[in-house]
Amino acid sequence: MTDARGALAKLRVELVGLGVTDAYEVCDDAILSVWIGLVVTFRDGFYRWQEGVVKRRHLGTDPVGCAIRVARRYAESQADAPPWWDELEKTLRGETAENFDNYP
């Protein structure tokens, strides 16, 4: 396991603990996609996340602190989801998303 993969795995565990359960790895575990345009990478000892043109970084030895900051931004972003998101999510996830809407 590379340093980046290990660091992102630790971050993902912390994010799940904070309720961010739909983040997933892309590009051979080099990028963690958290929400629309909100992605996290690990490089040169820092977690780096970007949302559009906004770039942030957090010390790589603190996955807990980074997870708190990313989870906060995730919650803010979800609260202000674009109107097209629900339909796109259903299209991309297929029946899984449709069945989730009908879950009691």
HUPE-V166147 format. One record per residue. N is the residue number from 1. RES is the residue in one small letter. SS is DSSP state (@ for helix, = for strand, . for the rest). PSI is psi in whole degrees, -180 to 180 (* if undefined). Layout:
# HUPE-V166147
n,res,ss,psi
N,RES,SS,PSI
N,RES,SS,PSI
This chain:
# HUPE-V166147
n,res,ss,psi
1,m,.,130
2,t,.,165
3,d,@,-43
4,a,@,-46
5,r,@,-43
6,g,@,-43
7,a,@,-42
8,l,@,-32
9,a,@,-43
10,k,@,-43
11,l,@,-43
12,r,@,-40
13,v,@,-44
14,e,@,-39
15,l,@,-42
16,v,@,-41
17,g,@,-25
18,l,.,6
19,g,.,3
20,v,.,88
21,t,.,-10
22,d,.,13
23,a,.,145
24,y,=,155
25,e,=,143
26,v,=,164
27,c,.,56
28,d,.,45
29,d,.,19
30,a,.,-16
31,i,=,137
32,l,=,114
33,s,=,122
34,v,=,-44
35,w,=,179
36,i,.,107
37,g,.,0
38,l,=,106
39,v,=,151
40,v,=,137
41,t,=,170
42,f,=,125
43,r,=,141
44,d,.,36
45,g,.,11
46,f,=,141
47,y,=,133
48,r,=,128
49,w,=,152
50,q,=,140
51,e,=,106
52,g,.,-126
53,v,.,-9
54,v,=,126
55,k,=,137
56,r,=,163
57,r,=,158
58,h,=,144
59,l,=,131
60,g,.,-16
61,t,.,4
62,d,.,69
63,p,@,-29
64,v,@,-50
65,g,@,-41
66,c,@,-44
67,a,@,-39
68,i,@,-45
69,r,@,-44
70,v,@,-41
71,a,@,-37
72,r,@,-45
73,r,@,-36
74,y,@,-48
75,a,@,-42
76,e,@,-42
77,s,@,-42
78,q,@,-36
79,a,@,-24
80,d,.,41
81,a,.,141
82,p,.,152
83,p,.,-24
84,w,.,-9
85,w,@,-46
86,d,@,-45
87,e,@,-41
88,l,@,-42
89,e,@,-43
90,k,@,-40
91,t,@,-45
92,l,@,-38
93,r,@,-9
94,g,.,-140
95,e,@,-27
96,t,@,-49
97,a,@,-40
98,e,@,-43
99,n,@,-33
100,f,@,-38
101,d,@,-28
102,n,.,4
103,y,.,132
104,p,.,*
